[in-house]
């Protein structure tokens, strides 16, 4: 797992494509989320409350209180993930609203974090920097705060996920006292420093990253996935904005991704994290760009369709994995037992993997029987009527093998009975494989999307951020809250 990046894992997973099975849709196309938190029975509300608090606590306990750096994975020795920091900064606000921590505690932790990132060294050296041109390295050393290793890239998307938390902090901490004023000033400085146009060697597209020596990653952000927020923030920048045609260039591959899978018609991206990350911060309900106006939908509804399609895929279970069903489902980028090919009694083989971008969609299928609870947890705001039963069933069926002090472990696999020791996690007798840690970028969507479903809290805060509004409007979004909250 040490050398993983989201996009590298996704590219590797493309080789795992298999045939697609079709099942009847669980709900009609175009339906909308109707299950409200307050309509849950008391016991179910208590279970969701507990999951939200335990997942929040992972961020609070794992972060370095002096620098705000959050480990990529924990509990275990780990490098820091700047994307995890972005989720953490936002989770702290949730913690205040839910009474998990005081506002003063959250202010102190947030201020320490923003001071670190504002003051951290920015230059083009191999080993003596935290970032360059306003961007930050994907992984940082938890002790020094510098680039973790020479294989680590300056990441445009992970910087973006960090900025999601930075801009949340800028808007949420609106008090008149000196510390909250300083939070706003630091957040503004960090965002304004990012030179989005420098990260465009092939403008108007934005590169996925850079390494010292002037080496930009050849791949650019293009087509529907987690990079959507990259363009929103790049277009909203008051200092280094990308050009007006950037969003259209980003969306130019949409026709290849639009189509029917498992009885649902939507803009496909196989792992669910691509449908979740941008929407943990931005409320896409009812706002539309040119593409969504042409297709009479919005990106929230699109993610709802993708969530239902994944559940239908698990019910169809074309590869006959153990445990799959209407309430045990969810493929996304996550940890796994490790690379292994197992020969079965009938002469066939089964392959298992470590960290990779598991998913099911028109673009590809990567499925080794490993379920990630964040797939359902991060989709709870899109489709609570199927996500809540999934979370409850996983917890009830597998108990403390996959659920503990910090909520769910990152992933589990009931089909892993190879007789070989896994490279990650542990074997649970009678159950299969289970991870023994959590990953920050998988914990984040759980706590933030539970809160968005319950109260709309993060969405409502981010609606007030002028940079988010500017980015959306420059990308051509209209309607909904953009019209009602001017």
C-alpha positions in Angstrom: 0.0 0.0 0.0 3.0 2.3 0.5 3.3 3.4 -3.1 -0.3 3.7 -3.9 -2.0 6.7 -5.4 -5.7 6.8 -6.4 -5.0 7.2 -10.1 -2.2 4.7 -10.3 -4.5 2.1 -8.6 -7.2 3.0 -11.1 -5.0 2.5 -14.1 -3.8 -0.8 -12.8 -7.4 -1.9 -12.2 -8.3 -1.3 -15.9 -6.6 -4.6 -16.7 -9.1 -6.5 -14.6 -12.2 -5.9 -16.7 -14.6 -8.9 -17.0 -18.1 -9.3 -18.5 -21.0 -7.4 -17.1 -24.2 -8.9 -15.9 -27.5 -7.1 -15.8 -30.1 -7.2 -13.0 -33.4 -5.5 -12.6 -33.1 -2.1 -11.1 -34.0 -1.8 -7.4 -35.8 1.5 -8.0 -37.1 3.4 -11.0 -34.7 5.7 -12.9 -35.1 9.4 -11.9 -36.3 8.6 -8.4 -34.9 10.8 -5.5 -33.7 10.1 -2.0 -36.7 10.0 0.3 -35.6 8.4 3.5 -34.9 11.0 6.2 -32.7 10.5 9.2 -35.5 11.3 11.6 -37.7 8.6 10.0 -35.3 5.9 11.1 -36.3 3.7 14.1 -34.5 4.8 17.3 -32.1 1.9 17.2 -31.1 2.6 13.7 -30.6 6.3 14.4 -28.4 5.3 17.3 -26.3 3.1 15.1 -25.7 5.8 12.5 -25.0 8.3 15.3 -22.4 6.0 16.7 -20.8 5.4 13.3 -20.5 9.1 12.6 -18.9 9.8 16.0 -16.5 6.9 15.9 -15.4 7.8 12.4 -14.9 11.4 13.4 -12.8 10.2 16.4 -10.4 8.5 14.0 -9.5 11.9 12.6 -9.3 13.6 16.0 -7.1 10.9 17.5 -4.8 10.2 14.6 -3.9 13.8 13.7 -0.7 15.4 15.0 -2.1 18.3 17.1 1.0 20.5 16.4 1.0 20.3 12.6 -2.5 19.0 11.9 -1.0 16.3 9.7 -3.3 13.2 9.4 -1.9 9.7 8.6 -2.9 8.0 5.3 -3.7 4.9 7.3 -4.0 4.2 11.0 -3.5 2.7 13.5 -0.1 1.8 12.0 3.1 3.7 11.2 2.2 5.9 8.2 3.1 8.9 6.1 0.6 11.8 6.1 -2.0 12.2 3.4 -2.9 15.8 2.5 -6.3 14.6 1.3 -6.9 13.1 4.7 -6.1 16.5 6.2 -8.8 18.1 4.0 -11.4 15.6 5.2 -10.2 16.1 8.8 -10.5 19.9 8.7 -14.1 19.5 7.6 -14.8 16.7 10.1 -13.8 19.1 12.9 -16.7 21.3 12.1 -19.0 18.4 12.2 -17.5 17.5 15.6 -18.4 21.0 16.9 -22.0 20.8 15.6 -22.5 17.3 17.1 -20.8 18.2 20.4 -17.9 15.7 20.0 -15.4 18.6 20.6 -15.8 22.2 21.6 -15.5 25.0 19.1 -12.4 26.2 20.9 -10.8 22.8 20.5 -11.6 22.7 16.8 -10.3 26.3 16.3 -7.0 25.4 17.9 -6.6 22.2 15.8 -7.6 24.0 12.6 -5.4 27.0 13.2 -2.4 24.7 13.8 -3.1 22.9 10.6 -3.4 26.0 8.5 -0.3 27.6 10.0 1.6 24.5 9.0 0.5 24.5 5.4 0.9 28.3 5.0 4.4 28.3 6.4 5.6 24.9 4.9 8.5 25.1 2.5 7.5 25.6 -1.2 10.3 25.0 -3.8 11.4 22.7 -6.6 13.9 20.6 -4.5 13.8 16.8 -4.4 13.7 16.4 -0.7 13.4 19.7 1.1 9.9 20.9 0.4 6.3 20.3 1.3 5.0 21.7 -2.0 5.6 23.9 -5.0 3.6 26.6 -6.8 1.0 26.4 -4.1 0.4 22.6 -4.6 1.4 20.0 -2.0 2.9 16.6 -2.2 0.5 13.7 -2.0 2.2 12.2 1.0 4.3 13.9 3.6 6.5 12.7 6.4 4.5 12.8 9.6 7.6 14.1 11.5 9.3 16.5 9.2 6.3 17.6 7.1 8.4 17.3 3.9 7.9 15.2 0.8 7.7 11.6 2.1 9.8 9.9 -0.6 11.0 10.5 -4.2 8.2 8.5 -5.6 5.6 10.9 -4.2 4.1 13.3 -6.7 3.0 16.9 -6.3 -0.7 16.1 -6.6 -3.4 18.4 -8.1 -6.3 16.3 -6.9 -5.0 15.7 -3.4 -4.2 19.4 -3.1 -7.8 20.0 -4.1 -9.2 17.7 -1.4 -7.0 19.5 1.1 -8.4 22.8 -0.2 -11.9 21.5 0.3 -11.2 21.4 4.1 -9.3 24.7 3.9 -12.2 26.5 2.2 -14.7 24.9 4.6 -12.7 26.3 7.5 -12.6 29.7 5.9 -16.4 29.9 5.7 -17.3 28.0 8.9 -15.2 29.9 11.4 -16.9 33.2 11.0 -16.4 34.6 14.5 -15.1 38.0 15.2 -12.3 36.9 17.6 -8.7 37.0 16.6 -8.2 33.2 16.1 -11.2 32.7 13.8 -10.2 35.8 11.8 -6.7 34.3 11.5 -8.2 31.0 10.2 -10.0 32.9 7.5 -6.9 34.8 6.5 -4.7 31.7 6.4 -7.2 29.8 4.4 -7.5 32.6 1.9 -3.7 32.8 1.5 -3.3 29.0 1.0 -5.9 28.9 -1.7 -4.8 32.1 -3.5 -1.2 30.8 -3.7 -2.2 27.7 -5.8 -1.0 28.4 -9.4 -3.5 26.3 -11.4 -2.2 27.6 -14.7 1.3 26.3 -13.9 -0.3 22.8 -13.6 -1.5 23.0 -17.2 1.3 21.9 -19.6 -1.5 20.9 -22.0 -4.0 23.6 -21.3 -6.9 23.9 -21.0 -6.7 20.5 -19.2 -5.0 20.2 -15.8 -2.3 17.7 -15.2 -2.6 15.1 -12.5 0.7 16.1 -11.0 4.4 16.9 -11.1 7.7 15.7 -9.8 11.0 17.7 -9.4 12.9 18.2 -12.6 10.0 19.7 -14.4 8.3 16.3 -15.0 4.6 16.7 -15.3 2.5 13.5 -15.1 1.5 12.8 -18.7 -2.2 12.1 -17.8 -4.6 15.0 -17.3 -7.9 15.3 -15.5 -10.4 14.6 -18.2 -13.8 12.9 -18.0 -16.1 12.3 -15.0 -14.4 11.2 -11.8 -13.1 12.7 -8.6 -11.3 15.4 -10.5 -14.5 17.4 -10.8 -13.6 19.5 -7.8 -10.2 20.3 -9.3 -11.8 22.3 -12.0 -14.4 24.0 -9.8 -11.5 25.3 -7.6 -9.3 26.1 -10.5 -12.1 28.1 -12.1 -12.9 29.9 -8.9 -9.4 31.1 -8.2 -9.0 34.9 -7.8 -5.3 34.7 -8.6 -4.5 32.0 -11.0 -7.8 30.9 -12.7 -7.8 28.5 -15.6 -9.5 29.6 -18.9 -13.2 29.5 -19.6 -13.0 26.4 -21.8 -11.4 24.2 -19.1 -14.7 22.7 -17.9 -15.8 21.9 -21.5 -12.4 20.2 -22.1 -12.8 18.2 -18.9 -16.3 17.1 -19.9 -15.5 16.3 -23.5 -15.3 12.5 -22.9 -18.7 12.3 -21.2 -20.4 10.7 -24.2 -18.1 7.7 -23.8 -19.1 7.3 -20.1 -22.8 7.8 -20.5 -24.9 4.6 -20.8 -26.8 1.9 -19.1 -25.3 -0.5 -16.5 -27.3 -2.8 -14.3 -30.5 -1.2 -15.4 -29.5 2.3 -14.6 -28.5 5.0 -17.1 -25.9 7.4 -15.8 -22.5 8.9 -16.3 -20.3 6.0 -15.4 -17.2 5.8 -13.2 -16.7 2.4 -11.7 -15.4 3.0 -8.2 -17.9 4.9 -6.0 -15.2 7.3 -4.6 -15.4 9.2 -7.9 -19.0 9.9 -7.3 -18.5 10.9 -3.7 -15.4 13.0 -3.2 -16.4 16.3 -4.9 -20.0 16.0 -3.5 -18.8 15.7 0.1 -18.2 19.5 -0.1 -20.3 20.7 -3.1 -24.1 20.4 -3.1 -24.9 19.4 -6.7 -28.6 18.9 -6.0 -30.6 20.9 -8.5 -27.8 22.8 -10.1 -26.9 21.9 -13.7 -24.2 22.6 -16.2 -24.6 22.3 -20.0 -24.3 18.5 -19.9 -26.7 17.9 -17.1 -29.3 20.3 -18.6 -29.0 18.4 -21.9 -29.6 15.1 -20.1 -32.3 16.4 -17.7 -30.4 15.3 -14.6 -27.8 16.6 -12.1 -24.7 15.2 -10.7 -26.3 14.2 -7.4 -28.9 12.2 -9.2 -26.2 10.7 -11.3 -24.4 9.5 -8.2 -27.6 8.0 -6.9 -28.0 6.0 -10.1 -24.4 4.8 -9.8 -25.0 3.7 -6.2 -28.1 1.7 -7.2 -26.2 0.1 -10.1 -23.5 -1.1 -7.7 -26.1 -2.7 -5.4 -27.7 -4.4 -8.4 -24.3 -5.7 -9.5 -23.8 -7.2 -6.0 -27.2 -8.9 -6.2 -26.4 -10.3 -9.6 -23.0 -11.4 -8.3 -21.7 -12.7 -11.6 -18.4 -14.0 -10.1 -20.2 -15.8 -7.1 -18.3 -14.1 -4.3 -19.3 -15.0 -0.7 -21.6 -12.6 1.1 -22.7 -10.4 -1.8 -26.4 -9.4 -1.8 -28.9 -6.6 -1.4 -27.3 -5.4 1.8 -23.7 -6.5 1.3 -22.3 -4.4 -1.5 -19.8 -1.7 -2.3 -16.8 -1.5 -4.6 -14.4 1.5 -4.5 -10.7 2.2 -4.0 -9.7 0.4 -0.9 -7.3 -1.9 0.8 -7.2 -5.7 0.2 -5.6 -8.9 1.3 -2.7 -8.6 -1.2 -1.9 -10.0 -4.6 -2.6 -13.7 -4.8 -3.8 -16.2 -7.4 -5.5 -19.3 -6.0 -6.2 -22.5 -7.9 -9.6 -24.0 -7.0 -10.7 -27.6 -6.8 -12.4 -27.4 -10.3 -9.1 -26.2 -11.9 -10.2 -22.5 -12.1 -8.3 -19.7 -10.5 -9.3 -16.7 -8.4 -7.2 -13.6 -8.0 -7.1 -11.3 -5.0 -5.5 -7.9 -4.8 -4.0 -5.4 -2.3 -4.9 -1.7 -2.6 -6.6 -1.0 -5.9 -9.6 0.9 -7.4 -12.3 -1.8 -7.2 -15.5 -0.8 -9.0 -18.3 -1.9 -11.4 -19.5 0.2 -14.3 -19.4 0.5 -18.1 -15.8 1.6 -18.0 -14.5 -1.5 -16.3 -15.1 -4.0 -13.5 -12.5 -4.8 -10.8 -14.0 -7.2 -8.3 -12.1 -9.7 -6.1 -14.8 -10.1 -3.5 -13.5 -7.2 -1.3 -16.2 -4.9 0.1 -15.4 -1.4 1.4 -17.9 0.0 3.9 -17.1 3.5 2.7 -18.8 2.7 -0.6 -22.1 2.5 1.1 -21.2 5.0 3.9 -20.1 7.7 1.4 -23.2 7.2 -0.6 -25.6 7.5 2.3 -26.7 11.0 1.2 -27.4 9.8 -2.4 -29.4 6.7 -1.5 -30.0 6.4 2.2 -32.8 3.8 1.8 -30.2 1.3 0.5 -27.1 2.6 2.2 -28.4 2.5 5.8 -29.5 -1.2 5.5 -26.1 -2.1 4.0 -24.2 -0.4 6.9 -26.4 -2.0 9.5 -26.2 -5.5 7.9 -22.4 -5.4 7.6 -22.1 -4.4 11.2 -24.6 -7.0 12.5 -23.4 -9.9 10.3 -19.6 -9.5 10.9 -19.5 -7.6 14.2 -16.2 -6.7 15.8 -14.3 -8.5 12.9 -14.9 -5.3 10.9 -16.3 -2.7 13.4 -14.6 -1.2 16.4 -13.4 1.9 18.2 -13.1 3.9 14.9 -16.1 2.5 13.1 -15.5 0.2 10.1 -12.1 -1.1 9.1 -11.3 -0.1 5.6 -12.4 -3.3 3.9 -13.2 -7.0 4.3 -13.4 -10.1 2.0 -15.5 -13.1 3.1 -14.2 -15.1 0.1 -10.6 -15.0 1.1 -9.9 -18.6 2.3 -6.7 -19.2 0.5 -4.6 -20.8 3.3 -2.1 -18.1 2.6 -1.2 -15.3 5.1 -2.5 -12.0 3.7 -0.1 -9.2 3.1 -2.5 -6.7 4.8 -4.9 -7.2 7.6 -5.8 -10.6 9.2 -7.7 -13.8 8.7 -10.9 -14.1 10.8 -11.8 -17.7 11.3 -15.2 -18.5 9.9 -15.4 -15.1 8.2 -12.5 -14.6 5.7 -10.2 -11.6 5.5 -10.6 -8.3 7.3 -8.4 -5.2 7.4 -6.9 -4.1 10.7 -6.8 -0.3 10.0 -8.7 2.6 8.5 -7.7 4.9 5.6 -8.3 8.6 5.9 -9.7 9.1 2.4 -12.2 6.4 3.0 -13.2 7.6 6.5 -13.8 11.1 5.3 -16.8 10.4 3.0 -18.5 8.4 5.8 -18.6 11.1 8.4 -19.2 14.0 6.0 -21.9 12.3 4.0 -23.7 11.1 7.1 -23.8 14.7 8.3 -24.9 16.0 4.8 -27.7 13.5 4.8 -28.8 14.3 8.4 -28.6 18.1 8.2 -26.9 19.3 5.0 -24.3 20.9 7.2 -21.2 20.8 5.1 -23.1 21.6 1.9 -24.8 24.6 3.5 -21.4 25.9 4.7 -19.8 25.5 1.3 -22.7 27.2 -0.4 -21.6 30.4 1.3 -18.0 30.3 0.0 -17.6 32.8 -2.8 -14.8 30.8 -4.5 -17.0 27.7 -4.8 -19.8 29.8 -6.2 -17.5 31.5 -8.7 -16.1 28.2 -9.9 -19.5 26.6 -10.4 -20.8 29.7 -12.2 -17.8 29.9 -14.5 -18.3 26.2 -15.3 -21.8 27.0 -16.4 -23.8 25.8 -13.5 -27.2 27.5 -12.9 -30.4 26.9 -11.0 -31.1 25.5 -7.6 -29.4 27.1 -4.6 -27.2 29.1 -6.9 -30.3 31.2 -7.8 -31.8 31.2 -4.3 -28.8 32.2 -2.2 -27.3 35.2 -4.0 
